[in-house]
């Protein structure tokens, strides 16, 4: 979903106008930031919910001020309220990218970081189960985060913790930056529950390197993947480029 539409500033209108923009371009569902939902007033959530407004997927789960590794005060309360709000709007999947929130401090070793992260996921799972939401871990490239940068590393974490409602996301852009083999998608097919796609330049799919995204699609089909694929990228002209991306994805999938 576009983060803003024209001069619209409040979250309620961003969601309403953004949803129309997405559906007008031919897409099947909405993916929006958790922050946009947390910025809503209670009566606005009630209004959207009563209208049947649905956001199937949310991303940018934890803001940087709630450091996971430092066990930030108020983190569990935030997770609880975010999950409750997402549930009211029909969300069944939330993406944990949140590079700032999961950043590992320089003085912390990997084993300690993974242990703390596991505790965080267990805490999240309580609310995932309560509100029927799946949490998917998003590997972010090394330029954006210093903790699990590849799909294969993310898969090792998911399998190590083995938490019912915690699964894996693959992002074509981050895989491109990390030069991760697309064959990895077949290796993680049993836990892969969500996908983001963008051109290697982080523009819309089909912008320049059509062959890369075609290869991603073929790898996903080979893996038996049949869940959602979200366009997550930058746009210079949302209406024009989002339509081109939607047509290209329908063609290759």
Secondary structure as UniProt FT lines:
FT   TURN            6..7
FT   HELIX           11..24
FT   TURN            25..26
FT   STRAND          31..33
FT   HELIX           34..38
FT   HELIX           42..50
FT   TURN            51..52
FT   STRAND          57..59
FT   TURN            64..65
FT   TURN            68..71
FT   TURN            73..74
FT   HELIX           75..88
FT   TURN            89..90
FT   STRAND          93..96
FT   HELIX           99..102
FT   TURN            106..107
FT   HELIX           110..131
FT   STRAND          134..138
FT   TURN            142..144
FT   HELIX           151..161
FT   TURN            164..165
FT   STRAND          166..171
FT   HELIX           172..177
FT   TURN            178..179
FT   TURN            182..183
FT   HELIX           184..187
FT   TURN            188..191
FT   STRAND          192..197
FT   TURN            200..201
FT   TURN            205..206
FT   HELIX           210..222
FT   TURN            223..224
FT   STRAND          229..231
FT   HELIX           238..252
//
